[in-house]
Amino acid sequence: MKKRIMVDMSATLIHHGHIRLLKKASEYGSVVVGLTSDEEIINKKKYKPELGFEYRKEILESIKYVSEVVPTPWLLDEKVLDKYQIDLLVHGDDNSNLIETRRLKLLPRTEGVSSSEIRKNAQRAITEINNQKLMLTPGPAVVLQDNIEHLKPLFGRGDDEYTSMANDVINWIKKISGQDEVVMAQGSATFALELAAHSFVSGRVLLISTGYYSDRLKVLLPKSCQVSVCKYEDIDSASGNFDWVLCAYTETSTAFKVDLEMIKSKSVELGAKLYVDSTGSIGLEDGHVVADVMAFSSCKGLFGLTGACFVAYKSGLKPQATGNFYFNLETQINKMVTGPYHAIASLYGVMNNHEKYRKRVIQSKKEVLEKWSHLVRDKNQPLLCTYIEGEIQPNDNNIVLYSPRSELSGSVICHFGEIHYDQVELCNRISVVEN
């Protein structure tokens, strides 16, 4: 008479590791699968299984190595084996069942596969399906699996998990920004820019004009500021004494990157501190350390979800009170309002892979510059985007073009839309009609 062999499993997501275990177990006798009930899974793993017990049982009964499927609890003991007249329990080498060694056979687990890994792969596949629309916009152009991996209930006070996440993210941002202090808030980069301006900027201000985003800094300043505007190409002629110089490192509306080192030198010459709108440059360009104050958001070169914004500054600067509650840096520092919990979680997920995504932006940029080299300027090129002297036309119906806020004769392409792929398809999916 054949021995009765039990293999216990939940089989919520059956995979080739299960099949190999069942096949090996069948070499010892007739295989009886001890299948964990739905209630036990919910109790022990705290989630409802993807497939209910009856469906899991039906699948297992159709496998040629299985002779019978019976319900069993999460942990097996000798009484369970006795109930089903089992001679030997075959299990992976992670066994925690309370079975005597004489009735237990441990086998190595199949490497590289588990139900947890399959769930991650399913999440990745869903994310890739949702990312098939090609966004040529500044961001967020895709939602990465890294962004959603750590999304869960989070809170700013008394939640040690979130506190640890937030500390890691802030330290990472300090490193890439070169700043001593980083304050996070819920909102867009515009909120952070205005908050930073009202917290630090006063007196005589020189604004370096490169397009819409640099020019709008004027309306974000305190009304008491005395503002002079200088076009970027005329910066050498700027003179006098100023308290602050303002610029946008990457001017997204014209796909133009300033020479930040040169502007810093000019600021020193004018006796001024440097305020930088780094919305389009943070996480992509180098050299932010020269700024005295900077502001940016989570969803562009940091590759996070929308919802978080940051003010970063040198420790020697003291924020000035704005006279408001929400619109006050101290309120954000002291966490007196709801913070950007889930946007921070999305950045926590992307931190360790950030350089991989940055390199994909660089590759996209490189391919566009090579294909349309005769239509792009030869200097002041930011990584985030490219200005092309021509009209971009989509080659399929699943492309969103970027409409810059500055009036241009050409078009702007942003390079975030394919960072979830190893290969760049951008140049095959659009055409350019030359002006």
C-alpha positions, 0 to 999 in steps of 0.5 A: 500500500502506498504511503500517504504523503501530506504537503501543506500549503496556502496556494493563494497564488500557485506557482512553479515552486508549488508544482516542483514541491508536489512533484518531488513529494509524489516520489514518496507516495500518494500526495494529500494537500493540506490546504489552509482555509480562508479564515486561517489565512485572514487570521494569520496573514491579515488579508483575504486570499486572492482565490477562495478555498474552493477555487484553490482546491479545484486547481490543486485537484487538477494537478496530476501529482495530487490525489486528494485535497483536505482543509487544514489549519495554518500550523499542523501537528501530529493530530492533523496527520493522524486525522488524515492517516498521513505517514509523512509531511513533506515541506519546504525548509522553512517549516514551522509545523509541530511535527516529529522528525520521523514523520517530516521530510524537508526539501529546499525551496525553489529559489527566486519565486514566492507568492510575495514576489508574484504580487510585486510582479502583478503590481509592476504589470498593472503599473506598466499597463497604466503607464502606456500613455506617453507623457512628454510633460515635466512630471509626474510623467509616469507612476513607478512601482517604486512609488506605490510599493510603500503606500499604506496608512501613515501619519506624521505623529506617533507613527515610527514607520513614517518617521523613519521614512521621512528622516531617510527622505530628508537626509537624501534630499539634503545630500542631493541639494547640498543644503543644511536644512530641508522643510517639507510641506504638502503642496506644489512647488509654487507653494514652496517657492512663495513660502521660501520667498516670504520666509527669507527674501527681502530688500533689493532683489535682482531677478534673472529672466529666462522665461515664464517660471523665472518671471513669475517669481516676481509675483511670489515675493513680498510686496515690500521687495524692490525688484529689478529684472535682468535678462539672462543674456544681460547678466554681465552688465548688472551692477549695484548692491542687492540683497538677493538674486533670484533665478530658475536653474532649469526654465522648463517653459523654454527648456533652458538651463542657466549657468548656476556657478556664473550666477552665484559669482554674480550674486557674490559680486553684487553682495547678494544671497542666491535664491533658486527655483530648482523645480526642474533641476533637483535630482537631475543637475549638479551644483545646487549647493551654491544656492542659499535658499531653494524650493522644489517639489516631489514629482519631477527630478525626484521621481516621486508622486505629486503632493510634497514640496520642499524649502531647503536652505543654509543653516546660517539663515533664519526664517522670518515670520510671515504673520500667517499660520499655514503660510509659515515655515515654522508651522511646517517645521513643527508639523502643525498641519497634515504633511505629505505622507504618501508623497514622502512614501513614494520618494522613500520607495524611489531613493535607492533606484533614483540614479537608474531613473536619472540615467534613463532621462539622460538616455532619452535626452541623448537620443533626441539631441542626436536625432534632431541635432539640427533643430536644437540649441548647442548649449544651455541644455537641461536634462529635464527637457529639450527645445526643438525648433519645429512642431512635434506631432504624435505618431499614435493616439496615446501621447500627451504633448507639452504646452509650455507657458512661454510663447515659443516658435518651436516645441518642448519635449520632456524626458520623464515619460519612459523612465519605467522602461529600459529602452527609449521609444520616444523618437519612434513615437513622435515626428517633428515638422520643421519650422 
